[in-house]
Amino acid sequence: MGVYSLESAAEASRLEEQAYRDNYSIENEFRNFSFDPDERVMDAGCGTGVLSRYLVEHFGVKHVEALDYSDLRLKQARDLLKGKSKKAIHFMQQDLSQLDPRFYGKYDTVICRYVIEHMAEPLLALQGLQKALKKNGRLIVVELDGVFTNLYSENVLFNHYLEEFKRKIHFDLNIGKKVPNYLKRVGLSHIEWDVTLIKSQGKTLQEERENTVQRFRSLRDFFTEIFGQAEKSDEFMQLYLEEMGRPENTLVFNKYICTGKNCGPVSSA
Ligand SMILES: C[S@@+](CC[C@H](N)C(=O)[O-])C[C@H]1O[C@@H](n2cnc3c(N)ncnc32)[C@H](O)[C@@H]1O
């Protein structure tokens, strides 16, 4: 099982706030979807459960199973439950890279939002999620392409750090554009996708900066492992924030929302 790089207590508030920032808005992402209140939904890699709660509160979904491998995240998620969500959402600890067969063939909809970009083997997880679907069930994957790494600057030291970061990470921050092909590879059909350009300018630059400051609170050890020294980790984070703030530098990435349908045989435990 790979280790999620942003695992820390402070990450919960970042995830909660992120879901309401323009660039990552759940409301915008799910505007074109509809849900039957009686359908059974899996929120795969649920984090604080912000999406699960949205499904209950805005679409009236009555059965959500929310899976994550982090004990801490699940505890924080349970503490955030109130009202209808308490009855409708069930949190469970589970590593998506090795989904237990007891989840096979049970879901009308599986949603995986900002999770596989953190995985060393995203296809393994997608294979499991395909198996979790009922006949004609749908998998919805929301993923970014170029997040964090697409900051263009001409600062030589910064670029040196950024290149080293990109070389050494064991996960894929450019996964968004690959997801439709991955859905096909795991056997889904009726594949559809949409993409939105996310540009950080004005209000969204300010929000992306706050989001990055919050991310950095959890990432010092992770960057230290990559760059070999805590001082280098600190220098990289400081440079990143400085370069982000320069008006001539651009920070642009894409958000993909992809769906596929399970028209093949249904897996069982
Ligand atoms: C960026 S957060 C996204 C959380 C949530 N989907 C959201 O939209 O706010 C990624 C989540 O994926 C979880 N995660 C990463 N790898 C996982 C794995 N192999 N199995 C289960 N959960 C995983 C992390 O613990 C974290 O909560």
The ligand as a Tripos MOL2 file, in Angstrom:
@<TRIPOS>MOLECULE
LIG
   27    29     1     0     0
SMALL
NO_CHARGES

@<TRIPOS>ATOM
      1 C1         -7.0340   14.5010   -1.8800 C.3       1 LIG1
      2 S1         -7.8910   13.4460   -0.7870 S.3       1 LIG1
      3 C2         -9.5010   13.5020   -1.5510 C.3       1 LIG1
      4 C3        -10.5850   13.1680   -0.5690 C.3       1 LIG1
      5 C4        -12.0190   13.2430   -1.1010 C.3       1 LIG1
      6 N1        -12.2470   12.3160   -2.2090 N.3       1 LIG1
      7 C5        -12.3900   14.6420   -1.5030 C.2       1 LIG1
      8 O1        -12.8950   14.7900   -2.6110 O.co2     1 LIG1
      9 O2        -12.2160   15.5720   -0.6960 O.co2     1 LIG1
     10 C6         -7.3410   11.8070   -1.1680 C.3       1 LIG1
     11 C7         -7.8850   10.7390   -0.2080 C.3       1 LIG1
     12 O3         -7.5780    9.4550   -0.7540 O.3       1 LIG1
     13 C8         -7.2270    8.5930    0.3040 C.3       1 LIG1
     14 N2         -6.4350    7.4960   -0.2770 N.ar      1 LIG1
     15 C9         -5.2580    7.5910   -0.9540 C.ar      1 LIG1
     16 N3         -4.8550    6.3700   -1.3330 N.ar      1 LIG1
     17 C10        -5.8000    5.4760   -0.9040 C.ar      1 LIG1
     18 C11        -5.9350    4.0560   -0.9800 C.ar      1 LIG1
     19 N4         -5.0260    3.2910   -1.5660 N.pl3     1 LIG1
     20 N5         -7.0400    3.5000   -0.4380 N.ar      1 LIG1
     21 C12        -7.9780    4.2570    0.1820 C.ar      1 LIG1
     22 N6         -7.9000    5.5900    0.3020 N.ar      1 LIG1
     23 C13        -6.8150    6.1990   -0.2370 C.ar      1 LIG1
     24 C14        -6.4580    9.4770    1.2850 C.3       1 LIG1
     25 O4         -6.4190    8.9200    2.5990 O.3       1 LIG1
     26 C15        -7.2650   10.7710    1.1960 C.3       1 LIG1
     27 O5         -8.2830   10.8160    2.1590 O.3       1 LIG1
@<TRIPOS>BOND
     1     1     2 1
     2     2     3 1
     3     2    10 1
     4     3     4 1
     5     4     5 1
     6     5     6 1
     7     5     7 1
     8     7     8 2
     9     7     9 1
    10    10    11 1
    11    11    12 1
    12    11    26 1
    13    12    13 1
    14    13    14 1
    15    13    24 1
    16    14    15 ar
    17    14    23 ar
    18    15    16 ar
    19    16    17 ar
    20    17    18 ar
    21    17    23 ar
    22    18    19 1
    23    18    20 ar
    24    20    21 ar
    25    21    22 ar
    26    22    23 ar
    27    24    25 1
    28    24    26 1
    29    26    27 1
@<TRIPOS>SUBSTRUCTURE
     1 LIG1         1 GROUP 0 **** ****
